[in-house]
């Protein structure tokens, strides 16, 4: 989920913690626990700072080790140690338990996005991405804001947040059912589909669709069970030539390939005798564009002159990014 949603979730969990007698009976413990669950709801996304380095590092590692099984254990321990130092009268066990709940819930809800997480590390580096909930879901965010406001006006936090999460459990069940129904509709539309990827949008019934058959890539949109196919590309073997092989050595390409399960390749000659190699993720078609790409521009002497990976919504912006990421020859 996005940062704002994780924040309101942390505040809502803070209200729920008053169901715990150790929290309800101690101001120090309540202060520490509420702070802990808010920190815990944000901690796994500390890897966002990798954006300061470059997109390749960020894309390859965001929601990776910080969302792994060891991290889910380590984050609450660190939070408990730090907060116990400043609030020595707090009950450390209950602080750890609630911080653990907040961190685990953060990772759990991220699994439902199309982006997903590497939540199974160290046992597997596979991205777990169910594609059921958009990264920002206005219903989930809005319900949290309403519940927090009701609490702020004096309502019982335990009752308020229990109702909130009861509603959200039902909401998730509905979204899981809808996801299955849409996936079956795609299968009916493309009977020979071997892989289907759904990316939910902010709109309840709308999904982006990408699928593979044995011969073609398909891209489309779904509104409920109504499927509209927008693009169809023949699946071609990956190029086996020095230029493409050189491109795959670039960190931007490695990051893209570690993340994207369905993409196509374009190669073309551009100015200054350069060859541009472009990988295009097919899951995120928007306004007739495919905004998530990896691009490398390679000289006749097989030097990578420019490269970039990330979200680009115009060709002009892409060229600007390539210029910013220009490598020294």
KOLTI-560672 format. One line per 2 residues: number of its first residue (from 1); their letters; for each residue x, y, z of C-alpha. Coordinates in pm, 1 decimal. Layout:
BEGIN
NUM	A	X/Y/Z  ...
END
This chain:
BEGIN
1	XX	0.0/0.0/0.0  101.7/363.2/-23.2
3	XX	261.5/554.8/266.1  -57.9/741.1/355.0
5	XX	-259.8/421.5/386.4  6.9/257.2/601.4
7	XX	3.8/565.7/824.4  -372.0/563.9/884.7
9	XX	-354.7/188.5/939.3  -92.7/245.1/1209.7
11	XX	-313.1/502.8/1382.0  -614.8/271.6/1361.8
13	XX	-415.8/-17.3/1510.4  -318.2/224.2/1787.3
15	XX	-687.2/254.8/1874.8  -729.6/-119.8/1862.0
17	XX	-446.4/-172.5/2112.6  -670.8/-50.6/2395.2
19	XX	-833.4/-392.9/2388.1  -514.2/-502.1/2567.1
21	XX	-545.4/-445.6/2946.1  -170.6/-374.5/2967.1
23	XX	-218.8/-83.5/2727.8  -547.8/42.9/2868.2
25	XX	-418.0/49.6/3226.0  -84.6/226.5/3171.2
27	XX	-24.0/564.4/3013.5  343.1/481.1/2956.1
29	XX	262.5/151.6/2785.7  -14.1/312.0/2579.4
31	XX	218.6/588.1/2463.2  492.1/342.2/2372.6
33	XX	259.3/93.2/2202.4  75.1/352.1/1993.1
35	XX	409.8/499.6/1886.5  537.5/149.6/1818.7
37	XX	248.8/46.7/1594.9  273.0/370.1/1395.7
39	XX	646.6/314.3/1349.7  586.8/-51.8/1273.9
41	XX	331.6/34.6/1008.4  598.4/241.6/829.9
43	XX	924.1/57.6/907.0  930.6/-191.0/614.4
45	XX	913.3/97.1/367.5  1236.8/250.7/493.4
47	XX	1389.3/114.6/172.9  1218.2/404.2/-6.6
49	XX	1539.3/597.4/66.9  1699.6/385.4/-207.3
51	XX	1534.0/625.5/-452.4  1803.1/872.1/-352.5
53	XX	2060.6/641.8/-505.2  1893.9/550.1/-833.9
55	XX	1583.7/384.3/-976.2  1760.4/58.3/-1057.1
57	XX	1855.5/-3.6/-694.4  1513.3/108.5/-571.4
59	XX	1313.6/-113.9/-807.8  1530.2/-415.8/-742.4
61	XX	1523.0/-388.8/-363.6  1201.4/-204.2/-268.6
63	XX	973.7/-440.4/-75.8  1254.5/-692.7/-77.5
65	XX	1463.2/-770.0/230.9  1279.8/-507.9/440.6
67	XX	957.1/-705.1/388.3  1112.8/-1047.7/442.0
69	XX	1050.2/-1297.7/720.3  1365.6/-1195.5/913.9
71	XX	1268.6/-827.7/880.8  921.3/-892.3/1023.0
73	XX	1098.7/-1029.7/1331.8  1377.6/-771.5/1350.0
75	XX	1173.1/-451.2/1305.5  961.2/-505.2/1621.0
77	XX	1271.7/-587.4/1823.5  1442.8/-265.3/1713.0
79	XX	1129.4/-59.8/1778.2  1090.1/-213.6/2123.9
81	XX	1454.0/-152.3/2216.8  1444.3/212.2/2107.9
83	XX	1110.2/299.7/2265.1  1188.2/112.4/2587.1
85	XX	1499.2/327.4/2622.0  1292.1/645.5/2607.6
87	XX	982.0/513.2/2788.1  1130.6/283.0/3049.3
89	XX	801.7/220.4/3232.3  635.4/67.8/2926.3
91	XX	557.9/-302.8/2915.6  821.8/-426.0/2671.2
93	XX	648.8/-755.5/2592.5  322.9/-591.8/2488.9
95	XX	512.9/-322.5/2301.3  690.3/-594.2/2103.2
97	XX	369.5/-789.3/2039.0  177.1/-491.5/1902.1
99	XX	476.3/-367.1/1701.1  508.9/-714.3/1552.5
101	XX	138.9/-709.1/1460.4  177.8/-371.2/1285.3
103	XX	484.0/-480.9/1086.4  330.3/-815.1/989.9
105	XX	7.4/-645.4/880.7  207.1/-400.3/666.1
107	XX	376.1/-685.7/479.4  53.0/-885.9/457.8
109	XX	-150.3/-610.3/291.3  134.4/-532.5/48.9
111	XX	109.4/-887.0/-84.2  -236.2/-803.2/-222.5
113	XX	-95.4/-534.7/-457.5  19.3/-598.6/-813.6
115	XX	367.1/-477.0/-711.4  387.6/-734.9/-432.6
117	XX	675.1/-813.8/-196.9  952.3/-1068.6/-148.4
119	XX	782.7/-1176.2/172.4  913.2/-1534.0/146.1
121	XX	1280.5/-1440.4/171.0  1517.3/-1599.0/265.4
123	XX	1340.5/-1913.0/142.6  1252.6/-1763.3/-195.6
125	XX	1321.2/-1438.5/-381.8  998.2/-1479.1/-577.5
127	XX	774.2/-1171.9/-582.2  443.5/-1248.8/-410.9
129	XX	192.9/-1021.3/-585.1  -172.2/-1121.1/-579.2
131	XX	-298.3/-821.8/-779.1  -619.5/-790.9/-578.3
133	XX	-593.7/-442.1/-422.3  -451.8/-125.9/-581.1
135	XX	-149.6/30.5/-410.1  -382.4/314.9/-314.5
137	XX	-736.7/198.2/-252.9  -967.1/495.6/-179.0
139	XX	-1218.2/275.7/2.9  -958.0/134.3/241.6
141	XX	-802.7/476.3/299.5  -1137.7/648.8/337.7
143	XX	-1273.8/395.7/586.9  -963.1/438.3/801.1
145	XX	-993.1/817.1/796.2  -1361.6/798.8/894.7
147	XX	-1286.4/557.9/1181.5  -1001.8/777.2/1309.2
149	XX	-1227.6/1084.4/1300.7  -1499.3/898.5/1492.3
151	XX	-1238.5/803.4/1753.3  -1115.3/1163.6/1767.5
153	XX	-1469.4/1279.0/1850.5  -1478.7/1053.9/2154.5
155	XX	-1598.5/712.4/2039.7  -1462.7/397.8/2201.0
157	XX	-1147.6/313.7/1998.6  -1173.8/-62.8/2043.7
159	XX	-1533.6/-79.8/1921.7  -1464.9/168.1/1639.9
161	XX	-1157.5/-8.5/1506.8  -1310.3/-354.4/1552.3
163	XX	-1600.7/-247.9/1331.4  -1354.6/-95.8/1082.4
165	XX	-1151.6/-413.4/1048.0  -1462.3/-629.8/1039.5
167	XX	-1581.7/-425.9/739.4  -1237.7/-449.5/579.2
169	XX	-1228.6/-827.5/614.5  -1558.0/-842.0/424.4
171	XX	-1421.1/-595.0/169.4  -1112.0/-809.9/109.4
173	XX	-1327.8/-1119.5/65.5  -1534.8/-935.8/-196.0
175	XX	-1221.1/-817.3/-377.1  -1075.0/-1169.5/-374.8
177	XX	-1398.0/-1302.9/-523.9  -1405.6/-1025.9/-785.9
179	XX	-1042.3/-1092.8/-878.1  -1122.8/-1457.8/-935.5
181	XX	-1427.8/-1370.8/-1144.4  -1229.4/-1127.8/-1361.9
183	XX	-949.3/-1380.6/-1406.9  -1200.8/-1642.5/-1519.4
185	XX	-1351.2/-1391.6/-1763.1  -1004.3/-1329.6/-1909.5
187	XX	-955.5/-1705.0/-1944.0  -1287.7/-1729.7/-2126.2
189	XX	-1184.1/-1444.1/-2357.4  -838.4/-1593.3/-2422.0
191	XX	-899.1/-1970.4/-2393.3  -534.5/-2060.6/-2456.0
193	XX	-396.3/-1813.0/-2197.4  -119.7/-1972.1/-1995.3
195	XX	-44.2/-1673.6/-1768.2  -281.9/-1396.8/-1657.1
197	XX	-178.0/-1083.5/-1468.5  -440.7/-849.5/-1324.6
199	XX	-351.0/-503.8/-1195.8  -636.9/-341.3/-1003.2
201	XX	-696.5/28.8/-1050.7  -841.5/278.8/-802.9
203	XX	-1184.1/202.1/-943.4  -1365.1/-89.4/-786.5
205	XX	-1452.5/-287.1/-1100.2  -1166.5/-184.9/-1329.7
207	XX	-850.7/-389.2/-1386.3  -558.8/-373.0/-1624.0
209	XX	-506.3/-708.6/-1793.1  -194.8/-870.2/-1935.3
211	XX	-179.4/-1231.0/-2046.3  37.0/-1477.3/-2233.4
213	XX	-68.6/-1759.5/-2457.9  179.5/-1992.7/-2618.2
215	XX	207.6/-1757.6/-2917.0  102.9/-1405.1/-2813.5
217	XX	104.0/-1136.5/-2545.7  -239.7/-982.7/-2483.5
219	XX	-309.5/-650.6/-2315.2  -651.5/-521.0/-2220.4
221	XX	-887.9/-373.9/-1966.1  -1155.5/-534.0/-1754.2
223	XX	-1468.6/-374.6/-1618.4  -1607.9/-647.1/-1399.0
225	XX	-1641.2/-951.3/-1621.4  -1638.9/-746.0/-1940.3
227	XX	-1297.4/-781.7/-2106.0  -1169.8/-549.3/-2378.1
229	XX	-847.3/-650.0/-2553.9  -644.8/-346.9/-2661.6
231	XX	-313.9/-486.3/-2790.5  -183.2/-817.7/-2916.9
233	XX	184.5/-891.4/-2974.5  343.4/-1204.3/-3113.5
235	XX	579.5/-1363.6/-2864.2  928.0/-1362.0/-3010.0
237	XX	1245.5/-1521.5/-2872.0  1471.9/-1281.6/-2689.1
239	XX	1737.5/-1140.6/-2922.3  2064.0/-1329.9/-2915.6
241	XX	2312.3/-1071.7/-3031.8  2599.3/-873.9/-2876.2
243	XX	2398.0/-553.3/-2837.3  2108.1/-710.7/-2648.1
245	XX	2341.6/-924.6/-2440.4  2534.2/-610.0/-2346.2
247	XX	2211.5/-437.2/-2243.7  2122.7/-720.1/-2006.4
249	XX	2448.7/-655.1/-1818.9  2327.0/-307.1/-1722.4
251	XX	2196.1/-260.1/-1367.1  1876.6/-96.5/-1494.5
253	XX	1800.0/-398.8/-1709.8  1882.6/-638.7/-1428.7
255	XX	1641.0/-454.6/-1199.9  1365.8/-458.5/-1460.7
257	XX	1411.8/-827.9/-1533.7  1408.2/-916.7/-1163.8
259	XX	1071.4/-745.7/-1126.2  871.4/-778.0/-1446.7
261	XX	714.0/-1115.5/-1536.4  560.3/-1011.1/-1870.2
263	XX	731.4/-778.1/-2114.3  829.9/-732.2/-2476.9
265	XX	1153.1/-614.9/-2641.0  1207.9/-338.1/-2892.8
267	XX	1537.4/-257.4/-3065.7  1595.2/32.2/-3305.2
269	XX	1870.7/244.9/-3453.1  1877.3/604.9/-3330.1
271	XX	2098.7/907.3/-3390.6  2474.3/907.8/-3336.3
273	XX	2496.3/543.8/-3453.5  2346.2/424.6/-3127.2
275	XX	2115.0/126.5/-3087.1  1832.6/159.9/-2837.5
277	XX	1713.6/-150.7/-2656.0  1385.3/-116.4/-2472.2
279	XX	1206.6/-358.7/-2238.7  837.2/-278.6/-2195.5
281	XX	631.4/-412.2/-1904.7  285.0/-500.5/-2037.1
283	XX	96.0/-486.6/-1705.8  48.9/-112.1/-1671.4
285	XX	-92.2/19.2/-2000.2  -224.9/371.5/-1944.8
287	XX	-338.5/635.1/-2196.1  -215.1/419.6/-2484.8
289	XX	132.7/400.7/-2331.5  331.5/142.2/-2140.1
291	XX	494.3/357.9/-1872.4  716.7/103.5/-1695.7
293	XX	1026.1/46.5/-1908.7  1397.5/-21.6/-1912.6
295	XX	1599.7/149.5/-2184.2  1964.9/128.7/-2282.9
297	XX	2140.1/313.0/-2565.2  2448.2/129.0/-2686.9
299	XX	2732.2/244.4/-2910.4  2876.9/45.3/-3201.7
301	XX	3167.7/-43.9/-2972.6  2922.1/-203.9/-2726.9
303	XX	2944.2/67.7/-2464.3  2627.0/156.6/-2272.2
305	XX	2599.5/531.6/-2325.2  2266.9/590.1/-2144.8
307	XX	2030.1/368.9/-1951.2  1724.6/405.6/-1732.5
309	XX	1444.2/206.1/-1575.0  1128.5/332.5/-1412.8
311	XX	790.4/490.0/-1474.4  780.5/728.1/-1769.4
313	XX	458.2/876.8/-1905.7  598.2/1068.1/-2203.8
315	XX	878.2/1016.1/-2453.5  1014.5/1362.2/-2374.1
317	XX	1045.8/1273.8/-2005.9  1222.0/949.7/-2094.2
319	XX	1481.1/1128.7/-2304.0  1538.8/1373.6/-2018.5
321	XX	1595.7/1085.9/-1778.4  1835.7/918.2/-2018.9
323	XX	2033.2/1237.9/-2045.1  2044.9/1268.7/-1666.5
325	XX	2170.6/912.1/-1638.3  2433.3/951.8/-1909.1
327	XX	2736.7/737.1/-1843.2  3093.3/856.3/-1903.8
329	X	3244.7/687.3/-2204.6
END
